[in-house]
Amino acid sequence: MKDSQILELSVRIATNTARVNDYLSANNLPQPSFDVNAPLQFVISPSEPEVAAAHQAVLHDCRELRDLMLGPREYLTSFQHNELIGQQVVTRFKLADAVPIGGEITFAELAATTGLHEVHLRKILRLAIAQHIFTEPRPGVVAHSAASRLIAENKVLADWLRYSSDDLWHAAYHMSDAMAKYPGSEEPGETAFALSNKTDKDMFRFFAENPERSLRFAAAMRFFTQRPGLEPERVVNGYPWEKIGGDGSGTVVDVGGSHGKISIALARRFPSLNFIVQDLDEPVVRDAERQRPEEVANRVRYMVHDFFTEQPVKGADVYFFRAVLHNWSDTYATKILQALIPALKPGAKIILNEPVVPEPDKIPAGNAARVRANDLVMLELFNGGDREMAAFKELFAKAHHGFQFHGASQPPGSNMWILEAEWMGE
């Protein structure tokens, strides 16, 4: 008789958990914990891909086993609409900063310090405590957990949580409203984000007029790009940059490249390449120039440029976009590609570093919800979205028949793909 699915999952969870535990023990690494002095990140060496795979399998299988054990009825009613309230209140009112690290504070003292009502504060903090954010060592007393300590000590993480619980959560709430009001819209100002902020502007223009939120968004993106799988090395090692220009010497235009993190990493590895980093935001460009490492200063230049307008750098070998097109609907992504055409020489490469959505039957069950949720974020914010491979091919064909799409590859360990197209000429 074949084992039941729940038994198969439980055996697999036990086996893979033992594999991870053996790795921790063999390397004298601490066990996972939310104790205030526990490690703040679960890190497995890149040289141990089998252990990393076991770790991911435990996470996926535990979720699947939980869902099966609940059954359809209880599963559907298990979603909690207010799960982010704890994070939102903690980050908006900077509660982690108000709790002494290594010390304690009463709910009454914390309420007095923050100006919040004690009863409301206690209710919400006890939800956060149930989610491992803070501890209550004795009734009425608050102390840090590893998670709340991390919020206090890591400002970019705190900004990410605030962005997630304020901007993203509010936008998600208005997704149904946007679908009803703007059916099928590809306009960046007709979005759930726009409705949530009572504006007709796209997110970038809205933030430009709200400096405090713009700074928080920039910090949140810095945290997001620090996630495993998004390291510059994935791009550096994932494409034959040494063949650019035929002999590894040539010019790469980093379109929408912000501070040029990828270009700087490439310049360090490939000393014969030159880079021009373009961004719409002039303060970002000037800040990037100030922070540019001296050793690449003569090969990494910066320029203010709106990628919806004609590309001013003519005849470059590569035009590179990292996580740009998924911010835009097909209508606007096509315009971005078309704006390159007057600058392109035959043989010029357009290199994208973008998420690629697998076809439905190719997504592992444990990853499906995350992949779909990430795609929806782009829809909520921009009317954009992550694309399947066929959609990228169609996008280049729609932009101009002179583009030839060569396909894509996913560098080992990367969360994104490298896609290549070539300009064949009119």
DRENBATI-108378 format. One record per residue (C-alpha): residue in one letter; x, y, z. Coordinates in steps of 0.001 Angstrom, whole numbers, plus 500000, padded with zeros to 6 digits. Layout:
N
AXYZ;...
***
This chain:
426
M500000500000500000;K501346503396498993;D502142505831501805;S499764508761502168;Q500869512207501062;I500976513515504624;L503195510625505687;E505508511180502699;L505783514848503609;S506492514114507261;V509238511619506385;R510790514065503933;I510646516864506511;A512345514669509105;T515053513561506668;N515872517052505431;T515706518563508919;A518248515979510075;R520471516908507132;V520370520596508098;N520921519769511765;D523959517619510885;Y525381520532508878;L524945522907511809;S526542520442514232;A529460519574511937;N530290523253511488;N529749524229515153;L526938526576514143;P524216527613516605;Q520743526155516361;P517939528402515032;S516298530492517743;F514506533773518356;D516481534356521557;V517727537927521626;N521341536835521106;A520583534237518453;P522029534518514910;L520069537066512919;Q520135535114509659;F520007531444508712;V523046531175506430;I524189528051504613;S527485528209502741;P527163528465498933;S529536525499498788;E526783523321500300;P524004523349497671;E522541520027498873;V522130521365502408;A520611524576501047;A518170522509498983;A517255520471502069;H516635523693503996;Q514309525010501297;A512541521650501065;V511760521718504791;L510186525167504447;H508093524152501444;D507031520775502815;C506086522161506235;R503768524631504557;E502219521931502392;L501769519563505339;R500110522310507380;D497684523077504555;L496763519435504104;M496285518946507832;L493932521926507954;G491778520708505093;P490016522993502595;R487516524586505001;E489948525424507794;Y492649526352505289;L490423528976503656;T489578530513507026;S493195530447508256;F494216533627506425;Q494420536501508909;H493658539915507443;N495504541764510210;E498767539806510427;L500827542859509391;I499439545192512069;G502200544233514488;Q504960545048512008;Q503209548225510938;V502824549620514462;V506315548547515539;T507975550255512571;R505707553301512225;F506098554261515891;K509717553033516182;L508868550770519112;A511996548652518647;D514123551765519225;A512276552487522460;V512946549094524048;P516452548952525571;I518667546253524077;G519694543995526916;G517057545552529180;E513320545664529773;I510482548165529743;T506887547980530958;F503910548498528692;A503084551630530711;E506586553054530252;L506586552221526549;A503196553894526104;A504436557017527886;T507598557104525766;T505793556731522446;G502600558633523224;L500429555632522408;H497457554468524451;E498592551672526768;V495615549379526172;H495944549581522383;L499701549218522577;R499478546120524749;K496974544413522430;I499029545014519304;L502384544246520889;R501089540952522196;L500209540047518607;A503761540994517603;I505129538926520499;A503136535937519257;Q504908536499515919;H508363536423517638;I508723540230517561;F509658541090521185;T509160538865524209;E507180539266527424;P509492537754530064;R506991538624532808;P503427539884532544;G503429543569531596;V507166543672530746;V508621543883527211;A512097542820526082;H513737542211522749;S513734539022520744;A516268538472517967;A513672539752515472;S512847543007517284;R516532543602518021;L517195543283514281;I514552545933513580;A516215548255516105;E519717547743514764;N519133547468511019;K517584550661509646;V517216549429506069;L515331546360507330;A513069548609509397;D512447550727506296;W511624547604504284;L509107546444506894;R507548549912507009;Y507336550041503207;S505828546549503168;S503232547170505861;D502312550719504804;D502803551115501043;L502488547527499795;W499756546429502180;H497634549487501399;A498107548972497663;A497141545305497943;Y493936546270499745;H492932548429496756;M493709545848494047;S490074544822493601;D489030548481493462;A491605549178490733;M490445546170488712;A486880547481488853;K487713551118488138;Y490441550581485508;P489680547226483843;G492650546036481804;S494573549294482237;E498291549376481441;E498681552942482701;P501087553386485646;G498827556008487230;E495731553780487195;T496828551301489832;A495973550003493266;F498877552099494595;A497417555235493002;L493998554558494525;S495501553888497945;N497268557254497821;K494443559210496145;T496641560228493225;D496715559831489447;K500525559735489376;D502691556667489007;M504581555527492089;F507910557059491108;R506439560508490429;F504370560292493607;F507436559486495699;A509379562297494011;E506822564707495487;N506979563024498920;P510677563090499926;E510296561248503235;R508542558300501608;S510962558411498705;L513911558026501071;R512182555138502854;F511505553447499529;A515156553830498485;A516288552296501782;A513775549472501402;M515116548695497939;R518667548630499285;F517553545981501765;F515643544042499106;T518656543864496786;Q520782542449499603;R518751539235499563;P520576536017498641;G520263535377494927;L520472539044493918;E524205539580494445;P526063541407491632;E528288538341491262;R525335536460489774;V525382538908486854;V529166539167486679;N529542535382486428;G526371534712484462;Y527215536191481046;P530322536168478796;W531180539820479347;E534752539106478286;K533488538744474684;I531869542186474509;G533144544068471489;G534757540883470241;D537776541151472505;G536305542190475833;S536705545906475229;G533614547945474651;T530939550133476192;V528023549045478358;V525139551423479047;D523441550576482359;V519939551975481733;G518017552876484885;G521037551693486872;S520673553950489931;H524029553911491784;G525572551504489280;K526128548610491660;I526268546090488810;S528436548277486594;I530958548804489376;A531187545048489989;L531637544416486260;A534242547159485926;R536307545591488699;R536254542193486967;F536653543358483353;P539204546187483124;S538751546692479375;L535056547544479589;N533650551041480020;F530289551814481623;I527750554630481481;V525125554437484223;Q521877556287483538;D519125557250485956;L516195559656485789;D516750561046489290;E519499563696489230;P520095563602493028;V520653559843492735;V523145560403489921;R525086563045491864;D525107560868494984;A526366557939492916;E529180560065491511;R530263561001495031;Q530283557354496127;R531985555952493005;P535052553873493950;E538279555547492887;E539668552455491167;V536864552473488553;A536250556231488368;N537749556534484870;R535565553706483477;V532203554194485226;R530440557424484315;Y526970558668485243;M524285560433483251;V520768561734483873;H518428560106481354;D514737559278481027;F514579555863479348;F511304556757477633;T513186559334475573;E515701558709472782;Q518871557012473998;P521695559604473822;V524634557149473914;K525061556012470317;G526866552896469177;A527411551162472525;D528010547418472531;V525510546571475285;Y522427548266476745;F521773546629480108;F518555546729482159;R518305545213485644;A514783544691487026;V513415547559484925;L510912546074482492;H508910544191485119;N507957547597486539;W506100548432483332;S503192547097481322;D503835545826477797;T502783549201476390;Y505505551049478293;A508141548288478177;T507816548415474392;K508402552182474446;I511531551684476560;L512959549286473978;Q511924551492471052;A513707554481472611;L516970552572472123;I516590552075468377;P518093555370467112;A521260554622469114;L521715550980468137;K524387549663465789;P523961546262464148;G525103543603466576;A524394545681469677;K523125543540472546;I520224544294474866;I520829542390478099;L518043542104480669;N518438540884484248;E514841540105485164;P512650537599486989;V511222534980484632;V508005533240485605;P508052529502484836;E505126528041482955;P502386526910485366;D503303523226485213;K506990524018485799;I506624525920489108;P507409523761492163;A504336523643494395;G506234525168497297;N507216528204495214;A503976528895493373;A502395531256495920;R505617533284496265;V506065533580492490;R502463534687492005;A502589537114494943;N505750538763493571;D504071539146490200;L501053540795491842;V503248543361493607;M504245544735490204;L500591544833489148;E499513546621492330;L502233549248492061;F502734549817488320;N500327547732486228;G503498545847485342;G504445542306486175;D506923539472485947;R506837537722482573;E507109534213481219;M509874533554478683;A507498533651475713;A506292537094476793;F509832538503476582;K510198537163473052;E506869538738472119;L507899542025473743;F510985542384471531;A508999541388468453;K506364543995469272;A509012546691469785;H510602546175466336;H511280543395463844;G514972544349463995;F515317542815467461;Q516266539138467541;F515641537435470862;H518363534898471681;G516826533428474838;A517935533353478447;S519781531488481169;Q519539531516484948;P522923531825486671;P523437529257489464;G521991530515492723;S520355533557491122;N516742534604491625;M516762536311488232;W517605535405484675;I519877536968482073;L518060537496478781;E519715538541475538;A518464540175472367;E520459541570469441;W519760544483467136;M519953543169463563;G519180546494461909;E516221547996460105;
***
